[in-house]
């Protein structure tokens, strides 16, 4: 299952509003990154699209959160996806080591963990083992987002 993806946009707020209109949902700030927004599906909220400013790229950083930095000439991008997988964390790390890909387990606050897999060392996939996916599903919904980050809807289509 794909839980969320991120995309770059020249006008992140505008793009987020249009995506929210497709789902008949709302736009919320994504406070971890400047000028970024998140749109949850209106079907339970466990599916979302994050919209980051164009010209920014995700880079490996601390295990808590990748850095979103300027990088127009970088082979990396602002795209990433969080995906459930049926294998365990050790298997993910082993497979990445065999390929020479950067891989690290990271905490997203106290809410859930992911295994950051940097495919060919340039594209981020956040893989969630079954246990991690359960924690993610419990966290990732508009009501929790508002409560945790103290934000309100930016726009409701």
Secondary structure as UniProt FT lines:
FT   STRAND          2..9
FT   TURN            10..11
FT   HELIX           12..23
FT   STRAND          26..29
FT   TURN            31..32
FT   TURN            34..35
FT   STRAND          37..40
FT   STRAND          48..53
FT   TURN            54..55
FT   STRAND          56..62
FT   TURN            63..64
FT   STRAND          65..70
FT   TURN            72..73
FT   STRAND          80..84
FT   HELIX           89..99
FT   STRAND          103..108
FT   TURN            109..111
FT   STRAND          112..119
FT   TURN            120..122
FT   STRAND          123..128
FT   HELIX           130..139
FT   HELIX           142..149
FT   STRAND          155..156
//
